[in-house]
Amino acid sequence: MATARTAQTIKDATFEVLRQYGLTTLFSNPGSTEVGFLADLPADIEFVLGLHEGSVVGMATGYALKCGRPALVLLHTTAGYGNAVSALATARANRAPLVVIVGQQDRRHLAHEPFLAGRLDGLAGEYPVWQHTPARAQDVPGAIARAWHEARNGRGPAVVVVPMDDWHAEADQDAVLAAPAALHGTRSADGPAVDALAEMLRGATAPCLVAGAGNDSPEGWGSLTALAERLDCPVWQESFGARAGFPQDHRLFAGHLPSARSGLRAALAGHDAVLAVGAPVFRQYPYEQGTFVAPGTRLAVITDDPEEAHRSPVELAVLADPADTVRRLAVALPAATGTPRPPMRSLAPPAPPADGEPLRAAHVLAALAERLAPDAVVVEETPSSRPDLHALLPARAPFGFLSAAMGGLGFAMPAAIGVRMADPGRPVVAVIGDGSSLYSVQALWSAAYYGTGVLFVILANGRYAIMDRLSERAGSAAPAWPAFGELSVSGLARGLGCPAERVDSHAALLSVLDKVLPDIAGRQKPLVLEVAVEADPEFRS
C-alpha cells in the first residue's frame, strides 16, 4: 500500500524559494506575527538578530551592497515596519536590494482589526520599490520570488506582507511561481549614444568628469580611470556621494564638488564640457539661486538609474551601464597630447597636537590614514568632520567608502557590521560621531555576538557639533539643545557586550591604532574606540 504524501505548507514552499534565490541569511528582530515562520527554522537558514529594526535593515543594507545581491529582512507588522522606515529610505537611496517580509495578523479576522493588525499599505511611503500583499496564502512563495527580482532590478527594498496564518496553509502542489527563475537583460548603450558623448568631448577644449556612487565597481573604476587619463582631465566626486566612483589617490582626482551652486560654479569654472558618471547632475544641499554651471558649459550624464537620468538638467543623458559605456567611450576618443597634467591636489595632514593643544577629528583621521590598508572599507557617519574625512582618508579601492545617501543618522554602525559579514576578510572601519552613534548603538550587540571584527572609531565631542555650527550660521547666540559630555559611548558598548576603549590623548590614540590595525583583517571581535576630541570651531560644507 502506498504511503500518502505529506502536504507541503506555504512555509516549506517559501524556504525552497529562499534557497533557490540565495536568501539564506535572514536579518530580523522577531515578533509574534512571525513566530509561525521562525519556529523550527531550517539549519541552512542563518538568523541574524538585531535589537532594533533600524539596525536590522542597516545590517542587511551593508550586506546587500557588499554582496551585490538582495538580502533578506523579516519585520514585525506595524511596530517593526514603522521602526524600520528611515532605514528602508536609506536603503532605497543607497540602491541596496532588499527582500523584506513584513508580518501581519491572521487573515481570518483582519476585518475586525484585532490586536497587532497593521495598516501597512503606504506605511513606508514611496521608499519600497515594490510592495505587495498576496491575495491568498498560496501566492506567497511566488510573491517572494518576484520580490527578489523587483529588489535587484529596482535596487531598493521590495516588501511582501504575509498574514501569520499563511505559513501553515497547504501549498498548491501544481502552483507555478509568478516569477522567472532567471532574468537576463542588457543596458548597454547603443552606438549613437556613445557617438554623441564622444562628439561632445571631442569638441571640448577643457572637459572634466564627475564620478558618483553608481560607478563604484572594479569595472567602473577601471573604465573611468582610462577615460580620465585619455583626456588628461580632472575628475571630481559628486557631493554627498554614498560611495566613491574613482580612485581618490589618483593624480587626476580633484576632490569633492561643493554642495551649493555658487561653489559648484566656481569649481567647474573654465570647463566647457562636464560628464557625470554614476551621479546626478547635480546633488546639492543648501539652496542657492543661479545656475549649476556657467553659461555655455555642456552637461551630460551616464547612469543606470532611470530616476537619476530623468531629473538631470543635461543636454544628453545616457541610461546604460556606466562601466561599459565609459569603456566604449574611451576607445572612441583621441588621446590627449602634451605634458601630463600635474597632480590636482596634495594631501597635507595636520601636525600632531602640541602639548596643551586639543585633540581634534583631523588628528584622528590622519592617524587612521597612515595606518589603514588600501583595501579597507571606511563607513562614514560624522557630519561635522566629513570634509576632513574626505580630504584625509581617500578611497583607494572599489567599495572603499560607504555612507548614507539619504543623510539620515543611524546607518553606519549596522551597515559596517553587514559589510563585514558579507566579506569577513576585508578590513572595515566605521568613523562615527558620538551623537550619530546613539541612533543605532544597540547594533553593537550584534557586532559582538556574531564576531564581526569591525573597528568603530567614535569621535566624541559631547555635542551635536554640526547643529551647533549651523545654529550659529543662522544667527543664534546659543543652540536650544544641551551638550551631552557626560555620555559614555564606550560604557554603553561594554554594556552591550562589545569590547571598548576610550582615549583622550594623541599618544594613546596612536598606541591603540598600532595595536589594532595591523591585524584588523583577521579580527574576530569588534572594538569601539571612543576618542575624546574637541569640536572644531567652524564647519566646512
ABEGO torsion letter per residue (X at the ends): XBBBBBBBBAAAAAAAAAAAAGBABBBBBBBAAAAAAABGBBAABBBBBBABAAAAAAAAAAAAAAAGBBBBBBBBEAAAAAAAAAAAAAAAAAGBBBBBBBBBBBAAAAAAGBBGBBBABGAAEAABABBBBBABAAAAAAAAAAAAAAAAAAGBBBBBBBBAAAAABBBBAABBBBBBABBBBBABBBAAAAAAAAAAAAABABBBBBBBAAABBAAAAAAAAAAAAAAGBBBBBBBGBABBABBAABAABAEBBBABAAAAAAAABGBABBBBBGBBOBBBBBBBBEBABBBGBBBBBBBABAAAAAABBBABBBBBBAAAAAAAAAAABBBBBEBBBBBABBBBBBBBBBBGBBBBAAAAAAAAAAABBAABBBBBBBAAAAAAAAAABBBABBGABBBBAAGBBGAAAAAAAAAAAABAABBBBBBBBAAAAAAAAAAAAAAAAAGBBBBBBBBBAGBBAAAAAAAAAAGBABBABBBBAABBAAAAAAAAGBBBBBBABAAAAAAAAAAAAAAAAABABBBBBBBBBBBBABBBX
